[in-house]
Amino acid sequence: MKMLKELIILFILAIPFAFLGIHWNDIPNEVPLHWNSAGEIDRVGSKMELIHVCLMVNIPVYLILLAVPYIDPKKKVSAKLIFNLRLVLQLFMSAVCIFILLSSAKADLISVEYIFVLIGLLFSCLGLYFRNLKPNYFIGIRTPWTLEDDTNWYKTHKMGGYLWIIGGLAIMASFFIVPKAWFMTSFFIIIGILVIVPMAYSFLIFKRK
């Protein structure tokens, strides 16, 4: 079963490379490689660089999460939760890779800005994951107070999990509702709330004890 799960992760990791290979001849020799905050292309380059994009986006995440179970001192995160996290993040990274490839190959048809929808979806999925996450040093809302107190950890992650679910949905909704000129402002406000509120909540639990 462990080998099967690893093969599933590797299959997901390989999808962008297979996609790139299948569509290699359809991709122009010069493609967009970077976009500014307004979604405008500000750098182009050789399509060979798309291989580097797939490598840099996908491989580091795979290697880091593969190592976590072996270097976590607390050894409290179950294999099932680790696999679910790896599955979600690898799906997200592969989707980002494919989206970048599509945006580079068909920049006039597909806007890279839709990656923000994927980011919102990722936050919501991580929120679901956080609610049952056990204390560890690598994954989760790691503040001095959650790391020192298991009760603080569980309360913070339960609240933070629901907050991230709502925040992810808010990011997706704001992408379609908020005017383009104001979207990045709303995006960073939501991200700020998702980061600051769980930290403040963790500190309040600590002070009350």
N, C-alpha and C positions, 0 to 999 in steps of 0.2 A: 504493500500500500504506500509506503514511504517513497519508493522508487516511482510509482505511478504519479504521485503528487508532484514529484520533482520534474517528471516528464511534462506534466501539464504546464508548470511554470516555464520550462524551457520552450515549450511550443508557443506560448504567448509571447515570450521574449523574441522568438524567431520570426513572428508574423511581419513586423516592419521590414526586416531584411528580405523576406520572400516577396513582399509587396514591391519593394524597390527593385528586386531582380526581375520580376514579371513586367514592370512598367518602365524599365531602364531605357529602352529605345524610344519610348513616348515622351520622355522628359527632355526638355531643351538643354543644350550644353551650358547655358547660363541661366541660373535660377535665383529667385529671391532667397536670402538666408537670414535676414533679420528685419524686424518690424519695430517701429517706435510705439509709444503708448497710445497713439491715435490710430494704430493699425496700418500705418503707411510704411511701404518698403524703404529702408534706408541703407541696405547693403545687398549686393548681389555677388555671386561667385560661381565657381564651377560646380556642376552636378556631382562631381566626385566628393565634394564636401558633405553631401547628404549622407554618405556612408559614415562619416565622422559624427554627424548629428545622431544617427541611430545608435552608434556605439556609446557616445557620451551621455545620452539620455537614459538608455536602458541598462547597460552593463554595471555601472556603479551601484545602482539601486539593488540589482540582483545580488551582487557580491556582499554588500553591507548586510542585507537582510538574511542572507545565507549564513553569515557569521554570528549573528546575534544570539541564537540559542546556545552557542558554544562558549561565548565570552561574557554572558550575563551572570554576575556573581550570585544573584538571588535565585535563579533557576525556577521562577514561579510562573512564567508565562507558558501556557500549555502549547503543545505542538499544533493543536487545532487552531488556536488564536493566531499563532505565528503564520501558519499556512494561509489563513484567511486574509491577514494583513499583506502578506507577499502577493497573494492573488489579486487583491484590490489595487495595490500599488503597481504591480507589473502590468495589469490591464490598463491602468491609467497612463503609464509611461509609453506603452505600445500604441495606445490611442493617440497620444500627443505626437509620437513619431509619425504615424500615418497621416495625421492632420497636417503636420509640417510638410510632409512629402506632397500631399495633395495641394496644399497652398502654394508650394514652390512650383509644382508642375502646371497648376491651373489657377494662377493668382488672379486671373480675371473672373473666375467663376466662384471660387471658394475663399472666404475671408478668414485669416488666421485669428481674428478676434473671437471666433466661436470657441476657442480654447478656454475662455473664461467660463463657458457653460460646463466644460469638463472639470474645471477647478471647483466649481460649485458642487458638482456631483461628488467629487472626491471628498470634500469637507463633510458632506452628509453621510457618506459611507464610513469615513473615519469616526464620525460621531456615533454611529451604530456600534462600531468596534470598541470605542473607548468605554462604553457603559459597563462592559464585563472584563476590562483589562486589569490584570493583577499587577501589583507593584514590581517595577523593574527600573533599571538605570538607562534604558535606551529608547523606549517607546512610550509616548503618552505625555501628560502635562507634568513635567518634571520641575517642580519648584523645591526649595529647601524644606518646605513644610510637608509636601506630599511624600518626599523621599524618606522623611524621618518618622512618619506616622501613617500606618496603614489605613486607619479610619479616615484621616484627611484625604488620603489618596482615593479611596472609594467614593467618598462624598463629592470630591472635586470632579472626578471623572464621570460620575453619574450626571451631575449638573452640566459639566462641560460637554458631555456627549450629546445631550438634548440641545444645548446651545449650538453646537456645531452642525447638527442636523438642520436646525432652523436657519442658521447662518448660510449653509450651503444652498438651501432652497432660496434664500433671499438673494444670493449672488446670481443664481440662474434667473430668477424673476426680474431682478434689476437690469440684467443685460438686455431684456426685451422691452422693459417698461421705461427705464430712466433714459432721458435724452443722451445721445452719444457724447456730447460735450461734457456731461456731468457724470458719466458712468465711472471713470477711473476714480473720481473723488468718492463716490458711493462705495466702490469696491474696497478702497483702502480704509474707509470708515468701518465697514463690516469686518474686514480682517483685523483691524485694531480692537474691535469689540471681542472677537473670538479669541484673541491673544490675552488681552488685559483682564477681562471679566473673570475667567477661571483662575488666573493668578491672584486677583484681589479676593476672590471667594476663598481660595486656599489660605490666604493670610488671615482672613476673618475667622475661619475655623480655628486656626492656630491661636489667635488672640483670645478667643472665647474659652479655650481649654486652659 
